[in-house]
């Protein structure tokens, strides 16, 4: 338990210090800093060869809200859930996952063009989250990470293709576990 508390405190201090540092160099357009997103996709439990069976796939929903601190770095909070399947049984393993992530627009970091003039952005996100396993009746802290391919539809809307995962200990089998996912989403900037 202390290990998880230490990780949360360390990660929070890191994000706060990063945002304070980045706010000092924040010289991008003040419009469209906030964003909301909704993703729908599929997830599976595990990444071993025996996990790639049709009965192991399940639907996934993710809702996020966040703020860009400058043209390359931001933060977001979100929810992911409903249930996942396993190869061990035929039950739906319901869960709620609430998370906090740092967001990096890799293309804006490398290229110094104005961010609103691009059709495509590559965005990485990583953080920590609170995982409520309603099937087993327990809760724990896990990592979340991913990469999103964002395609602009207009100045305020984007479509996103996201590949990500929840990574942690004892999500469903009592040791190192992973819930990889693939989703298609919509982002609204304001």
Backbone torsions as a table, in degrees:
resi	resn	phi	psi	omega
1	UNK	NA	-43.0	179.0
2	UNK	-63.4	-33.1	178.5
3	UNK	-61.4	-42.8	179.8
4	UNK	-68.7	-41.0	178.6
5	UNK	-62.4	-43.4	178.2
6	UNK	-60.9	-43.5	179.5
7	UNK	-61.7	-42.7	-179.9
8	UNK	-65.1	-44.9	179.8
9	UNK	-63.4	-46.7	-179.6
10	UNK	-61.0	-46.9	-178.9
11	UNK	-63.9	-39.7	178.9
12	UNK	-65.0	-44.7	178.2
13	UNK	-62.8	-42.0	178.2
14	UNK	-59.9	-46.6	-179.2
15	UNK	-66.5	-40.1	178.8
16	UNK	-64.4	-46.6	178.4
17	UNK	-62.8	-41.2	178.6
18	UNK	-63.0	-43.6	-179.0
19	UNK	-67.4	-35.7	176.3
20	UNK	-65.9	-42.5	177.9
21	UNK	-63.9	-44.9	-177.9
22	UNK	-69.0	-30.6	179.8
23	UNK	-67.2	-23.3	177.7
24	UNK	-73.2	-27.3	179.4
25	UNK	-105.9	16.3	-176.7
26	UNK	-76.4	100.9	-178.5
27	UNK	-127.5	28.3	179.7
28	UNK	-101.3	170.7	-177.5
29	UNK	-51.1	128.7	-176.4
30	UNK	-75.7	-10.8	176.9
31	UNK	-81.3	153.8	174.6
32	UNK	59.1	43.0	175.4
33	UNK	-83.9	-29.5	-177.3
34	UNK	-92.7	152.8	177.9
35	UNK	-149.4	152.6	173.1
36	UNK	-128.0	144.2	180.0
37	UNK	-144.8	150.6	175.4
38	UNK	-134.0	129.8	178.4
39	UNK	-122.6	144.3	170.0
40	UNK	-125.7	138.9	-178.0
41	UNK	-167.2	-159.9	178.5
42	UNK	-124.5	151.8	175.5
43	UNK	-139.9	163.9	176.2
44	UNK	-142.2	161.5	177.4
45	UNK	-99.1	114.8	176.9
46	UNK	96.7	166.0	178.9
47	UNK	-134.1	12.0	177.0
48	UNK	-78.3	162.9	-175.8
49	UNK	-59.4	-34.8	-179.5
50	UNK	-72.7	-13.1	179.7
51	UNK	-79.8	-16.4	-176.1
52	UNK	-85.7	66.6	175.6
53	UNK	-126.3	150.8	-173.5
54	UNK	-56.9	-37.2	-177.2
55	UNK	-70.8	-10.4	-178.5
56	UNK	-90.1	-9.9	-179.7
57	UNK	-87.5	146.6	179.0
58	UNK	-148.3	159.8	178.9
59	UNK	-73.9	156.1	179.8
60	UNK	-140.8	143.7	174.0
61	UNK	-127.1	141.2	177.0
62	UNK	-136.6	134.6	176.4
63	UNK	-125.0	128.7	-179.3
64	UNK	-132.1	155.1	170.9
65	UNK	-142.5	141.6	-177.2
66	UNK	-162.9	-175.3	-177.8
67	UNK	-142.3	134.6	172.2
68	UNK	-81.6	126.4	178.6
69	UNK	-82.8	-30.5	169.7
70	UNK	-155.0	-166.3	-174.6
71	UNK	-70.7	-14.5	-177.1
72	UNK	-115.9	-26.6	-173.3
73	UNK	-122.6	142.0	177.7
74	UNK	-153.1	-179.8	176.2
75	UNK	-133.7	153.1	177.1
76	UNK	-148.8	151.4	172.1
77	UNK	-119.2	156.6	-178.4
78	UNK	-168.1	178.8	178.4
79	UNK	-130.1	140.4	172.6
80	UNK	-136.9	144.1	179.7
81	UNK	178.3	-168.0	94.9
82	UNK	-175.9	-62.0	-179.3
83	UNK	-152.2	163.2	171.9
84	UNK	-133.1	159.2	176.7
85	UNK	-105.2	160.8	173.3
86	UNK	-131.6	163.5	177.0
87	UNK	-80.5	-10.4	-177.8
88	UNK	-76.9	-27.0	-179.1
89	UNK	-152.6	178.2	-179.9
90	UNK	-103.9	13.7	-177.9
91	UNK	-82.8	153.6	171.1
92	UNK	-88.9	120.8	-177.8
93	UNK	-94.1	93.0	-176.8
94	UNK	-73.2	142.9	180.0
95	UNK	-153.2	162.6	169.3
96	UNK	-127.1	136.2	178.8
97	UNK	-131.6	115.1	178.5
98	UNK	-108.1	129.1	-171.6
99	UNK	-137.9	162.6	176.2
100	UNK	-131.3	127.7	-174.7
101	UNK	-133.5	151.3	164.4
102	UNK	-88.6	144.5	-175.9
103	UNK	-124.8	133.4	-179.3
104	UNK	-124.5	118.3	173.2
105	UNK	-86.7	97.0	-173.1
106	UNK	-62.8	-39.7	-178.3
107	UNK	-66.0	-40.2	177.3
108	UNK	-67.9	-31.2	178.5
109	UNK	-67.9	-40.1	-177.8
110	UNK	-81.1	-46.5	-178.6
111	UNK	-97.9	140.1	-177.1
112	UNK	-101.0	21.6	176.4
113	UNK	-73.2	159.2	176.1
114	UNK	-62.3	132.1	-172.0
115	UNK	-65.7	-25.9	-177.6
116	UNK	-77.1	-11.0	-174.9
117	UNK	-94.8	12.2	-176.5
118	UNK	-113.4	142.6	177.1
119	UNK	-79.6	-32.5	-171.9
120	UNK	-126.7	139.8	172.5
121	UNK	-135.5	142.3	173.8
122	UNK	-105.1	119.2	-173.9
123	UNK	-123.2	126.4	174.5
124	UNK	-102.5	144.5	177.5
125	UNK	-140.3	141.7	179.9
126	UNK	-154.3	148.3	179.4
127	UNK	-179.5	-158.0	-179.3
128	UNK	-123.6	155.0	178.3
129	UNK	-150.7	163.5	179.5
130	UNK	-100.7	116.0	-174.7
131	UNK	-104.6	115.3	175.4
132	UNK	-100.9	107.6	177.9
133	UNK	-89.3	99.2	-177.5
134	UNK	-73.6	-21.3	178.5
135	UNK	-69.6	-47.0	-179.6
136	UNK	-92.7	-11.4	179.2
137	UNK	71.9	33.6	177.2
138	UNK	-132.9	166.4	-179.6
139	UNK	-134.5	151.8	179.4
140	UNK	-161.1	169.6	178.7
141	UNK	-100.1	133.2	-179.8
142	UNK	-136.8	163.1	176.2
143	UNK	-85.8	153.8	172.9
144	UNK	-135.6	139.8	179.4
145	UNK	-151.5	161.5	179.4
146	UNK	179.0	175.1	176.7
147	UNK	-137.0	133.7	-178.7
148	UNK	-120.8	139.3	172.4
149	UNK	-104.0	110.5	-176.4
150	UNK	-103.3	131.7	179.8
151	UNK	-120.9	122.6	-177.4
152	UNK	-72.8	132.3	172.0
153	UNK	-99.9	-35.5	176.9
154	UNK	-155.8	-173.4	179.8
155	UNK	-68.0	-21.2	-177.2
156	UNK	-113.3	-4.3	-176.3
157	UNK	-133.0	146.2	176.9
158	UNK	-141.2	154.5	170.1
159	UNK	-107.2	141.4	-174.0
160	UNK	-127.5	134.7	170.1
161	UNK	-112.7	114.9	-171.0
162	UNK	-118.7	135.1	172.7
163	UNK	-117.8	122.2	-175.8
164	UNK	-151.2	-174.7	179.8
165	UNK	-163.4	149.7	165.4
166	UNK	-99.4	126.4	-175.9
167	UNK	-124.2	131.3	179.7
168	UNK	-174.5	-167.4	-178.8
169	UNK	-108.1	130.2	173.3
170	UNK	62.5	45.6	172.2
171	UNK	-74.2	-44.8	-177.4
172	UNK	-145.8	-11.3	-177.3
173	UNK	-134.8	9.1	172.7
174	UNK	87.0	8.1	175.2
175	UNK	-147.0	-157.0	178.5
176	UNK	-59.5	123.6	-177.5
177	UNK	-128.3	157.9	177.9
178	UNK	-145.8	138.8	173.7
179	UNK	-117.9	85.8	178.4
180	UNK	-73.2	152.9	-179.3
181	UNK	-147.2	159.3	175.4
182	UNK	-135.3	127.3	-175.9
183	UNK	-141.7	158.5	174.0
184	UNK	-118.4	131.9	-174.3
185	UNK	-140.9	176.7	-178.8
186	UNK	-127.1	134.8	179.9
187	UNK	-120.9	133.7	174.7
188	UNK	-115.6	125.0	179.9
189	UNK	-101.3	137.9	176.6
190	UNK	-149.3	NA	NA
